[in-house]
Structures are given as C-alpha cells and as structure tokens.
Amino acid sequence: MSDYAAHMMPKRAPMEMAAQDFRDQPVPRRRFRMSWADHAWRFAAFAPAILVTIGLASGFYNWFQSGGTTWLEGLAIALIALAFIWVSLSVSSVMVGLLRLVFAPRNLHQTRSSDAAQSVALLIPVYNESAESVFGNLSAMLKDLAQRGGRDQFDAFILSDSFDPEAIAEEEQAFMALQAQAPLGINVYYRRRAKNTDKKVGNLSDWITNWGGAYDAMLVMDADSLMSGAAIRHLSRALASDPDAGLVQSFPVVIGAETLFGRIQQFSNAIYGWLLAEGLSVWSQREGNYWGHNAIIRTRAFAESARLPYLRGPSGTNKLILSHDFVEAGMLRRAGWSVRFLPHAGGSFEEAPQTLIDYALRDRRWCQGNLQHLRLLGAKGFHIVTRFHLLQGAVAFLLSPAWLALIVVWSMIGMSEIQTETYFSTSNPLYVMWPKAAKIDGWMFLMFIYAMLLVPKITSMLALMASARVRAAYGGVLPFLLSVLFEITCSILYAPILMVQQTIGVVRAVFGTGGAWSPQSRDTKGYSWRASFRFHWVETVLGLLMVYLITIGHISIWLSPVAFSLVGATVLSKLSNWRVVDKKFQAIRLDTPHSLREPRIMTLARKERAAVKANLENGPIATAAE
C-alpha cells in the first residue's frame, strides 16, 4: 500500500481467516433437512432431462443399428448423450421455473424478519479499470442508497490492485472528489496494494484480515457493477433475516450494450435469462452458487470457512484457484451455511464484452479457472449440488469440444457410409434398396436437437408475451417477435464460432497456454480486418473443409448453418462491433425493457460518470445534479 493510500482507510479491525484444506472433513454448524416439496422440485428439474437424453441416445442407437453399429457410431451416440444432457437440463430448468411462477410464486424458503441493524461494506475490487466508470457508478449507488433510508450502515471501499501509473493517478483523484461529496452517513475509503498477490482472491482476503472485523456483511461488486439503492438494501435485509444464510446472490442484468454482439447478450439475458434463473433457484435451493459479484456475504462465515487453499501444480508448485466464486460458495455450504439465489430481486446490473473477440478472450480466462473445478469434485464435505455446480462450470467449456468432435465423427461416419453402403440386394441384383427411412429418421433426430436448443428461448418469449405490459413495452407483438427472430438468427450465426473459440480455450488451458488473467475489455471500437482474420483463421479453415464435405455428400446438409458461420467468421467478427443502439429499425436495436425505459439508477450513473470524467480532465468541479 502506498503512503498516500494508507491515509484513506479506517482504523484496522483484523479478522482471522481460518486455513482450509480440501482433504479435511469439516464439521458443519448446521445440517439442513429438505422437505418433500424441495425433493419434488429438484426431481422435476433433473429427471426429465435424464429421461429425454436416454430416449434420444436410444433413438440414435436404433437408427444406427439397422445397418450394424460401428465404433464410430457408438462414439457419436456417446457424444450426443454427453452434449444433450445439458441441453435437456436447460429445458427442464425453464419448465420448472415456469411452473414455480404459476403454482408457487413465493420463495421456496421463507425467512423471518430481523430488526437488527447491520454494518455492510460495499467492496469494489479494481485492476487498471476505467476510473470514470468505477467512481461514477459508485457515486450513483451511494446517492441512491442515501435517498432510500433504512436501518443498516453502509461504507464503500475501492480496493485497487492497479499498477498502471495513469490509472493509479486517476483513481486517487477520483477518490478525493468522491470522498468530498459522499452522502452524509456513508464513508468512502480507498486502498491500493503494491502487488497484485493472488489476484481478486488476495485482494478481498487482504480486506477481510485487516478491516473485516468491523462489518457484519460485505457486498462484493465488480468494476462494472451497478446496483440501485433498493437492490442493495434488499440483499442486506435478505441476509439479516436469514441467520443461516452465508451468501445471497442477486441476478445481474446486462446493461449498457451499444454494439450488435453486446445487444445480443443483453437481449438474451433480459428476455430468456430470467426464466432460466428462476429454474436455477428452484433446484439449487439452499445450495445456490456465487458468481463473484453483486452478492452479499456474511463476513464472519466467509472468514471461518472460505479461505481458499492452493492447488498443487504438475511441477509441484502452488496454483491459485482462478474461478474462485463457485468454490467459495461450496465451502460456505459445507460449513453449514446456506447459499441463496434471488432471481427476481431487481436493480442489479453489470456490463458485458461488446465484441466477439473480447467475449472469446474473456472466455479463455474463465476456461482456465473452470477446468480447475474438475480437480475439486472429490473434495471432502461438498454437497452433491455443489459438486454439480463445479462440474457444470467445467462442462460449460468442455461442451464446445464435444460438439466439435461430434461434427468430426459425424463426417467420418458419412465417409464410411459412402464407401460401404450397398443399394442392391445380394439375392436379387435387379432390386434397388433405397435407404429412405433411415435418412428421414436421421433428419428427424437432428431436427429434434435443433428444436430442443430453441425451447428455452421460445418458452421465455411466450411467457413474456402473455403479459399485456410487456407487449405494450415493445410496441406490440410484431416488434417483439421481430426482435426475437433477429436475435435467434444472430445467435445461430455466432454459436459455431464460439464453439471453436471455446475449444481453442480448452486446448490452451490443458497445455498451460491460457494467457494472462487481464481486465475485461468493454471497448466498442473493435479490431482491424487483419487482426480479426488472424484471430479467426481456424474457424475459416474448418468452415471451408465442411463446405467441401457437404458438397460431396460426406456430411449432412443440416450442418450447413455451422459451415456458413465458420467460413464467414472474420466478417461476422467485424460485424459484431457494429453500433446498433441508435438504428431506426427496432428489431436491429434488440431493445429490452431497460433500454426502452432506462432505470433511474442508470440515468444517475451516466450523469455521475460524466462528472468524474470532467473532474479528471479539468480538475475538481461540482458534481452532477442529483
């Protein structure tokens, strides 16, 4: 910590963080019992997914068996089952989410109210981020928080690990301005570490061990997080009213997108993500997950049970757990604390990468950490749902090489069939045997897979269309349907490219070439044609090969959309940073409720960011009007 920054923090309030070991079996503070309704909801989420996957795999087996099943066909069936079980689970999650909303709209676990005031620290770790965005957003949150009132005491901490001299200078200048005009009763502090030891994990651990003893809870945010005062207080009350809760996670909604690719993510998150989130809350119950931001954590519970140990690397060196949030949630749960997810608390926002390349680069960073989770599946004390969360995080990236392998195997099956397939009866050479039924069956199975991939989106869309308020917000049914159709088309175009990029990310992570864990880029400028082609040359080559195999009949024409996307990867990548926010045609804008009617906290944040920018450019000035 610099001498300058040392005077920007309160008096130390140390809190010990107990060392944890995945080889030990901790004694939980409490064992939770599930009701029959809890078991029923969880069964309703997982059983249909398993049954549908078994049915699909059996159908393909019977189809292949008509001509004698080869080892390639057996491998294809295994890959189909591996990939499709997760597709089926997303479908069943959406369905149970919809059922819960219709038949049991209240939370699964009601908590008792608490009048006790809490001291809550708002923690914002930063690492060479935009001071304008970080301090502008924080200023807006503090002002909105102060206007709402309430019994809890809030303090804000900017925890910097920045090393860039320009970023550090801007942070310190922005902090002095924010501290001078912070709302009465809310303290603002700033701490910068000289070294980025253990990245975000080390940043938060440093705060807990030095100042955590003064706070009942910590609300962890990212540099791009934005939360309304009502949302912050809602999370604080949810934690206070449930003495067994160690962590309460909100559902962050993507905002601020201006480009085509950014708007695709924002639209998907707002229109489809809400029902998936509802389904997740149904089957996760007390064994929820943590996404690393926009969540409130009981400080004492975290300090006692969630200090991450290192993983032993292949060369005997200690390796930091990169995707720490999933693991920390599991450690809280194994210590006897519940981890809850509030899918519709509202007022919780985040930003997303604006270009395809930036999204792929972020995925590569996440891939490194999520694949580490496979090594933790056997850790002692984890709940079975925690293990599933860890597996799901790794599979999210492993699915891409599985789908790619399935395409390769499918093409090999096609070549094998062309070499060996016989159309004439051996007993009667004049009688032709056309394999029409087999071809129709195969197409039907492929159509079923495509349909299942779209079911979550279509279900969420229909659920929203049932609301007159939503229809009115989009100017009627037609504009809404056109936006959905445009988003689905774009998603189909970009999905194969992301499949290849995530496969590259898996390969790089396995061979230890995943790259540095750098800050997320939210730039809308995009990349040059040359840089885009260099980034996407693998997809282009694979696409051209697929086009050739389709042309000669070695693989199904149903894979043409995949080939088309891969061939055009460079063009689609350049198109991803096309600014669509100000286009006249609504479908191209991919509007969401938050882009059509901006929430107050977003409007306030924009004003505060402008004030911070002016302060950084021209020296201290008056803050934006509230």
Secondary structure, 3 states (H helix, E strand, C coil): CCHHHHCCCCCCCCCCCCCCCCCCCCCCCCCCCCCHHHHHHHHHHHHHHHHHHHHHHHHHHHHHHCCCCCHHHHHHHHHHHHHHHHHHHHHHHHHHHHHHHHHCCCCCCCCCCCCCCCEEEEEEEECCCCHHHHHHHHHHHHHHHHHHCCCCEEEEEEEECCCCHHHHHHHHHHHHHHHHCCCCCCEEEEEECCCCCCHHHHHHHHHHHHHHHHCCEEEECCCCCEECHHHHHHHHHHHHCCCCEEEEEECCEECCCCEHHHHHHHHHHHHCHHHHHHHHHHHHCCECCCCCCCEEEEHHHHHHHCCCCCEECCCCCEECCCCHHHHHHHHHHHCCCEEEEECCCCCEEECCCCCHHHHHHHHHHHHHHHHHHHHHCCCCCCCHHHHHHHHHHHHHHHHHHHHHHHHHHHHHHHHHHHHHCCCECCCCCCCECCCHHHHHHHHHHHHHHHHHHHHHHHHHHHHHHCCHHHHHHCCCHHHHHHHHHHHHHHHHHHHHHHHHHHHHHHHHHHCCCCCCCCCCCCCCCCCCHHHHHHHHHHHHHHHHHHHHHHHCCCCCHHHHHHHHHHHCHHHHHHHCCCECCCCCCHHHHCCCHHHHCCCHHHHHHHHHHHHHHHHHHHCCCCCCCC
